[in-house]
Amino acid sequence: MQTKKIKKYSVLITLFILPLVTYLFFASAVHSFANLPTVHENALQQKDYINLVNNEAFSLNDKINVITFLGQDVKNQKVFAYNLKEKIYDKNKDFQDFQFVSIVGENQKQNVKDFIYEINLTSNAAKWKFIELPSIEAEQLIKQLTNSKLTLDSNYASNYAFIVDKKGNLRGRVDDKDYGEMLGYNIKSIADLNNKMVDDVKVILAEYRLELKKYKADRK
């Protein structure tokens, strides 16, 4: 008889109490990470650019932009940019206000086209834009993004991807357990993409989804 009572209470705990505790745990976690920290305000000048591939104008305004610098080394850097495509781009490209922007050097158009072809083999490259900039302007841009804390390499490329919000603020981490302040995410590191950037992109997209829901509710 005692054994039956124990089994009965065990079933009740499993069915009702355990799910409640689990919900409260995850609810508190979501609340704690409701916003991705701003590490540099006004990091990106909001203006229109020309997409190298189709010569169409596009805007960085009112978009969540993931910025990369492939420089004069697109042929080699695209290997690591493809990591970004697999881990971040493919999973989030359908979010309306989300786009990827890669800064490339001069005379890189064919290498960019080759990269786009590879993306399109398994995905859709429509939300990945490419801007051709002279090396001096590319260097100025990364300094502007990171408040002069990061620079480009000898090929005017960078191993980092940067998240910029709709207001032009650079988002990242201010107290990461491995790096402290994180201005960008190392596209050469699958671990960093999996363990850090995947989560941070989810956070910033959820942040804007909540804002959109609130906006719609207020209008009603």
C-alpha positions in Angstrom: 0.0 0.0 0.0 2.8 2.4 0.9 4.6 1.6 -2.3 1.5 2.4 -4.3 1.2 5.8 -2.6 4.9 6.6 -3.3 4.4 5.7 -7.0 1.2 7.8 -7.1 3.0 10.9 -5.7 6.0 10.3 -8.0 3.7 10.3 -11.0 2.1 13.5 -9.8 5.4 15.2 -9.3 6.6 14.1 -12.8 3.4 15.3 -14.5 2.8 18.6 -12.7 5.6 19.9 -10.4 8.6 19.1 -12.6 7.3 20.8 -15.7 6.4 23.9 -13.6 9.9 24.1 -12.1 11.4 23.6 -15.6 9.2 26.4 -17.0 10.2 28.8 -14.2 13.9 28.0 -14.7 13.8 28.8 -18.4 11.6 31.7 -18.0 14.0 33.3 -15.6 16.9 32.6 -18.0 15.1 34.2 -20.9 14.4 37.2 -18.7 18.0 37.5 -17.7 19.2 37.5 -21.3 16.4 39.6 -22.8 18.8 42.1 -24.4 22.2 41.6 -26.1 24.6 44.2 -24.6 25.6 47.2 -26.6 29.4 47.4 -26.7 29.7 50.5 -28.9 27.0 53.0 -29.7 26.6 54.6 -33.1 29.2 52.2 -34.5 27.8 52.1 -38.0 26.9 55.0 -40.3 23.4 54.3 -41.5 23.4 54.9 -45.3 22.8 53.2 -48.6 25.3 51.1 -50.4 25.6 49.3 -53.8 25.6 45.6 -53.9 28.6 44.5 -55.8 26.9 41.5 -57.4 23.9 43.1 -59.0 24.7 46.8 -58.7 21.4 47.4 -56.8 21.2 49.9 -53.9 20.4 48.5 -50.5 20.2 50.0 -47.1 21.7 49.3 -43.7 19.0 51.4 -42.1 16.5 49.6 -39.8 18.2 46.3 -40.3 20.0 43.9 -38.0 23.3 43.5 -39.9 26.0 40.9 -39.5 29.1 42.6 -40.9 32.2 40.7 -42.1 35.4 41.8 -43.8 36.6 39.5 -46.6 38.9 42.1 -48.1 41.3 41.1 -50.9 41.2 37.5 -49.6 37.7 36.4 -50.6 38.9 33.1 -52.1 40.4 32.0 -48.8 38.2 33.8 -46.3 35.0 32.4 -47.9 36.0 29.0 -46.3 35.4 30.6 -42.9 32.5 32.7 -44.0 30.9 29.5 -45.0 31.0 28.5 -41.3 28.9 31.6 -40.7 26.5 30.6 -43.5 26.0 27.2 -42.0 25.6 28.2 -38.3 24.0 31.6 -38.5 22.8 32.7 -41.9 20.8 29.6 -43.0 18.9 29.5 -39.7 17.9 33.2 -39.6 17.8 34.4 -43.2 14.0 34.4 -43.2 13.8 37.0 -40.4 12.5 40.1 -42.3 14.9 42.7 -41.0 18.0 40.5 -40.9 20.9 40.6 -43.5 24.5 39.8 -43.9 26.9 42.3 -45.3 30.5 41.5 -46.4 33.1 44.1 -47.2 35.4 43.1 -50.0 38.3 44.7 -51.7 38.6 45.8 -55.3 38.8 43.3 -58.2 37.0 40.6 -56.1 33.8 40.4 -58.0 34.4 36.9 -59.6 35.5 35.5 -56.2 32.3 36.9 -54.7 30.2 35.3 -57.5 31.9 32.0 -56.8 31.0 32.3 -53.1 27.4 33.1 -53.9 27.2 30.2 -56.2 28.4 27.9 -53.3 25.8 29.4 -51.0 23.0 28.9 -53.4 23.8 25.2 -53.8 22.2 24.6 -50.4 20.5 27.9 -49.5 19.5 31.3 -50.9 22.1 34.1 -51.0 19.5 36.9 -51.5 20.0 38.2 -47.9 23.8 38.3 -48.2 25.1 41.6 -49.6 28.6 42.5 -50.7 30.1 46.0 -50.7 33.3 46.8 -52.6 35.4 49.4 -50.7 39.0 50.7 -51.2 41.3 49.4 -48.5 41.5 52.8 -46.7 37.7 53.0 -46.4 37.5 49.4 -45.2 40.1 50.1 -42.5 38.2 53.2 -41.5 35.0 51.2 -41.3 36.3 48.5 -38.9 37.8 51.2 -36.7 34.5 53.0 -36.6 32.7 49.7 -35.8 35.0 48.7 -32.9 36.0 52.2 -31.6 39.5 51.6 -33.0 40.0 48.4 -31.0 40.3 46.1 -34.0 42.0 46.5 -37.4 42.2 44.6 -40.6 45.0 42.2 -41.6 47.5 42.7 -44.5 44.7 41.5 -46.9 42.3 44.0 -45.4 40.3 41.1 -44.0 39.1 40.2 -40.5 38.4 36.9 -38.8 35.5 38.5 -36.9 31.8 38.9 -37.7 30.0 41.8 -36.1 26.4 42.2 -35.0 25.0 45.7 -35.6 21.4 46.6 -34.5 18.8 48.7 -36.3 20.1 51.9 -34.6 23.7 51.3 -35.7 24.9 50.1 -32.4 27.5 47.3 -32.1 26.2 44.4 -30.0 28.2 41.7 -28.3 29.3 40.6 -24.8 30.7 42.8 -22.1 31.7 40.0 -19.6 32.2 36.8 -21.5 33.8 34.1 -19.4 36.5 33.4 -22.1 37.2 36.8 -23.6 35.7 39.5 -21.4 34.5 42.1 -23.8 33.5 40.6 -27.2 33.2 43.1 -30.0 32.9 40.3 -32.7 32.7 36.6 -33.2 35.6 34.6 -34.6 34.4 32.9 -37.9 37.4 30.6 -37.8 36.2 29.1 -34.6 33.2 26.6 -34.8 33.1 26.6 -31.0 32.7 30.4 -30.8 30.0 30.3 -33.5 28.1 27.4 -31.8 28.6 28.5 -28.2 28.4 32.2 -28.5 27.1 33.7 -31.7 24.3 31.3 -32.3 22.8 32.2 -28.9 23.5 36.0 -29.2 21.7 36.1 -32.6 18.7 34.3 -31.1 18.7 36.9 -28.3 18.8 40.0 -30.5 16.1 38.6 -32.9 13.9 37.7 -29.9 14.4 41.2 -28.6 13.1 42.7 -31.8 10.2 40.2 -32.0 9.1 41.3 -28.6 9.4 45.0 -29.6 7.3 44.2 -32.7 4.6 42.5 -30.7 4.5 45.4 -28.2 4.2 47.8 -31.1 1.3 45.9 -32.6 -0.4 45.6 -29.2 -0.1 49.3 -28.5 -1.6 50.1 -31.9 -4.7 48.0 -31.1 
